[in-house]
């Protein structure tokens, strides 16, 4: 499994807008149910920092988060919403639990 963790800080006056765009991504995911990845977004307690985690499964023919229309809209102007731009890093899954 391949994982990517992305962290960034939005401008204070754009944080709620950013959250609405993220919520639209999850609405799109629920509506179309793409396969082959897990996706999670956290808004940190400071109210302006966000962390996205994508875990791609090792299956052939998997869908991509990049192909989700609402995600494309979300990333289109992310630089304008950010005080600190997105920083992505690879990660390794040590363990996971869905209860």
C-alpha positions, 0 to 999 in steps of 0.5 A: 500500500502506498500512502500520501500525507498532505498538510497545509495551513489556510488563510484564516478567512478561507478555512471554512471555504476550504472545509466546504470544498473538502466536504463536496469531495466526500459527497462526490465520493459517496455518490460515485464510490470509486474503488482502490483507495482510502481518503481522510481529511482532518481539520486541526484544532487551530482551525486553519490547518488541514491534513489529508491522508490517501492510502492507495490499495495494491489492486489493478484497475483502481480509481484515482482521487485525482479523477474525482471532479470535486477533488479537481475543483478543490485543488484548482485554487488551493494556493490562493486559499493557503497561508502555508502551501500543501506539503506532501510526503510519502508514508508507510502504513504500519497498521490500520483499523476501521471499527 
